[in-house]
Amino acid sequence: MSKMPLFFIAVVAVIVVAASFRFVQQRRQNAENDAAPVMERSVLVATKRETPSNDRRSRQRQVTPVEDTMRYEVWFRPQSGGLELKMRVTPEAYHSMSVGDKGTLQYKGTRFVGFVPE
């Protein structure tokens, strides 16, 4: 009888520790982004993707419809070589870019600041 409540408490403790670790990690990343200088890099727009940001199932959407909020992501390939950068961008910036555009990417840490096409 005492093993079941002990197991339940252990599972809850693991969930709480994992959630608090993720919270601290996000706070640290936001602080690093705020402290970072604005960087510029000459890039090429490699890929664009928009996805619904809510994770409601189709049945839940039928019962209580909600406006779909979209998440806009763009992959930038540096013109001088290197790894692609994936940035979450604003809807206005997303719609003003097209795949193959060359320009200057402005970012602060891992946060998108702007894209100036050539």
Secondary structure, DSSP 8 states (H G I E B T S, - for coil): --HHHHHHHHHHHHHHHHHHHHHHHHHHHHHHHHHS-EEEEEEEEEEEEEEES----HHHHHHS-----EEEEEEEEETTS---EEEEE-HHHHHH--TT-EEEEEEETTEEEEEEE-
